[in-house]
Amino acid sequence: MSDPVVRPFQPGDIDACYEICLRTGDHGADATALHTDPRLIGEVWVGPYLKRWPEHAFVVADERTVGGYVVGTPDTVEHEQWLQKEWLPPLRERYPIDAFPPGTADADCVQLLHHPYETDDRLSLGWPAHFHIDLLPEMQRRGYGRALMNAFLASLRSAGVATVHVGVSSANPGGIAFYRRLGFQDLHGETIWGRTTDPV
Ligand SMILES: CC(C)(COP(=O)(O)OP(=O)(O)OC[C@H]1O[C@@H](n2cnc3c(N)ncnc32)[C@H](O)[C@@H]1OP(=O)(O)O)[C@@H](O)C(=O)NCCC(=O)NCCS
């Protein structure tokens, strides 16, 4: 068995990426027990980036399995416009606003399908790219997060993008420590971080 490597996303990785999203979806911890629909969380946080921006998606994988991904967009404004026009309408049909009992993790995801985040103009102008990164527990703290970030940042530089931001839950101290260690600057109370696209 060869060591895992960071490589560009391939269409055959989609299901594994959705599964990783679920297994890291509770502020970095496993959210499997919180959801009755195992794919819904991926439709919010991973699927749209794989569909719209596959050239900026990277995975860490061996020949058998995918153990982590980074997905993102070079242009948050364009991404949010595309979400409203293309990605969200069919999902809103499939998941009406009352599809799940209020207060459940699935209901929270459905809420985001019907009322997605709208990034503040100052943030998307100053730090136009954004991303999400998740690795399974057995892949964490082995340097793969840094390697995924370097692949993603290089793809942004190739697209002429100089700065990037990321959101992280205040209930995820590991994520915050990672971004701090990689030289991100705190833009908003440790929940929004930004940096240049120079290598980390
Ligand atoms: C957060 C995450 C992406 C980091 O990736 P990783 O592969 O574990 O991190 P790396 O091994 O590449 O570490 C890079 C640096 O960050 C530091 N770091 C990473 N995780 C850390 C943690 N939990 N606490 C403190 N430092 C941490 C490492 O010490 C390392 O520093 P060094 O290079 O000086 O030694 C990964 O742990 C993960 O997917 N966690 C669960 C999902 C999640 O929280 N995603 C982020 C949501 S915003």
The ligand as an SDF file (V2000), in Angstrom:
LIG
                    3D

 48 50  0  0  0  0  0  0  0  0999 V2000
   -8.0760   21.2790   10.7210 C   0  0  0  0  0  0  0  0  0  0  0  0
   -7.4340   20.3180    9.7080 C   0  0  0  0  0  0  0  0  0  0  0  0
   -7.8640   20.6840    8.3000 C   0  0  0  0  0  0  0  0  0  0  0  0
   -5.9090   20.4670    9.8180 C   0  0  0  0  0  0  0  0  0  0  0  0
   -5.2820   19.5640    8.9050 O   0  0  0  0  0  0  0  0  0  0  0  0
   -4.1050   18.6190    9.4240 P   0  0  0  0  0  0  0  0  0  0  0  0
   -3.6600   17.7530    8.3130 O   0  0  0  0  0  0  0  0  0  0  0  0
   -4.5830   17.9420   10.6550 O   0  0  0  0  0  0  0  0  0  0  0  0
   -2.9750   19.6680    9.7890 O   0  0  0  0  0  0  0  0  0  0  0  0
   -1.3900   19.5330    9.4990 P   0  0  0  0  0  0  0  0  0  0  0  0
   -0.9080   18.2220   10.0200 O   0  0  0  0  0  0  0  0  0  0  0  0
   -1.1130   19.8240    8.0670 O   0  0  0  0  0  0  0  0  0  0  0  0
   -0.8220   20.6960   10.4240 O   0  0  0  0  0  0  0  0  0  0  0  0
   -0.3650   21.9580    9.9320 C   0  0  0  0  0  0  0  0  0  0  0  0
    0.0540   22.7790   11.1310 C   0  0  0  0  0  0  0  0  0  0  0  0
   -1.1070   23.0930   11.9090 O   0  0  0  0  0  0  0  0  0  0  0  0
   -0.9640   22.6280   13.2420 C   0  0  0  0  0  0  0  0  0  0  0  0
   -2.2250   22.0360   13.6710 N   0  0  0  0  0  0  0  0  0  0  0  0
   -3.0660   21.2740   12.9440 C   0  0  0  0  0  0  0  0  0  0  0  0
   -4.1260   20.8830   13.6840 N   0  0  0  0  0  0  0  0  0  0  0  0
   -3.9020   21.3960   14.9150 C   0  0  0  0  0  0  0  0  0  0  0  0
   -4.6110   21.3010   16.1420 C   0  0  0  0  0  0  0  0  0  0  0  0
   -5.7420   20.5910   16.2500 N   0  0  0  0  0  0  0  0  0  0  0  0
   -4.0900   21.9380   17.2340 N   0  0  0  0  0  0  0  0  0  0  0  0
   -2.9420   22.6420   17.1490 C   0  0  0  0  0  0  0  0  0  0  0  0
   -2.2120   22.7600   16.0070 N   0  0  0  0  0  0  0  0  0  0  0  0
   -2.6860   22.1340   14.9060 C   0  0  0  0  0  0  0  0  0  0  0  0
    0.0900   21.5260   13.1700 C   0  0  0  0  0  0  0  0  0  0  0  0
    0.7740   21.3940   14.3760 O   0  0  0  0  0  0  0  0  0  0  0  0
    0.9760   22.0050   12.0370 C   0  0  0  0  0  0  0  0  0  0  0  0
    1.9620   22.8940   12.5160 O   0  0  0  0  0  0  0  0  0  0  0  0
    3.5130   22.6320   12.0880 P   0  0  0  0  0  0  0  0  0  0  0  0
    3.5120   22.4980   10.5970 O   0  0  0  0  0  0  0  0  0  0  0  0
    4.2180   23.8120   12.5820 O   0  0  0  0  0  0  0  0  0  0  0  0
    3.8960   21.3620   12.7560 O   0  0  0  0  0  0  0  0  0  0  0  0
   -7.7910   18.8350   10.0230 C   0  0  0  0  0  0  0  0  0  0  0  0
   -7.3160   18.5030   11.2860 O   0  0  0  0  0  0  0  0  0  0  0  0
   -9.2870   18.5460    9.9310 C   0  0  0  0  0  0  0  0  0  0  0  0
   -9.7800   18.2620    8.8530 O   0  0  0  0  0  0  0  0  0  0  0  0
   -9.9940   18.5990   11.0690 N   0  0  0  0  0  0  0  0  0  0  0  0
  -11.4420   18.2380   11.1100 C   0  0  0  0  0  0  0  0  0  0  0  0
  -12.2910   19.1050   10.2040 C   0  0  0  0  0  0  0  0  0  0  0  0
  -12.0570   20.5780   10.4450 C   0  0  0  0  0  0  0  0  0  0  0  0
  -12.0100   21.0520   11.5740 O   0  0  0  0  0  0  0  0  0  0  0  0
  -11.9100   21.3220    9.3210 N   0  0  0  0  0  0  0  0  0  0  0  0
  -11.7280   22.7540    9.3550 C   0  0  0  0  0  0  0  0  0  0  0  0
  -13.0620   23.3700    9.4670 C   0  0  0  0  0  0  0  0  0  0  0  0
  -12.9670   25.1200    9.2500 S   0  0  0  0  0  0  0  0  0  0  0  0
  1  2  1  0
  2  3  1  0
  2  4  1  0
  2 36  1  0
  4  5  1  0
  5  6  1  0
  6  7  2  0
  6  8  1  0
  6  9  1  0
  9 10  1  0
 10 11  2  0
 10 12  1  0
 10 13  1  0
 13 14  1  0
 14 15  1  0
 15 16  1  0
 15 30  1  0
 16 17  1  0
 17 18  1  0
 17 28  1  0
 18 19  1  0
 18 27  1  0
 19 20  2  0
 20 21  1  0
 21 22  1  0
 21 27  2  0
 22 23  1  0
 22 24  2  0
 24 25  1  0
 25 26  2  0
 26 27  1  0
 28 29  1  0
 28 30  1  0
 30 31  1  0
 31 32  1  0
 32 33  2  0
 32 34  1  0
 32 35  1  0
 36 37  1  0
 36 38  1  0
 38 39  2  0
 38 40  1  0
 40 41  1  0
 41 42  1  0
 42 43  1  0
 43 44  2  0
 43 45  1  0
 45 46  1  0
 46 47  1  0
 47 48  1  0
M  END
$$$$
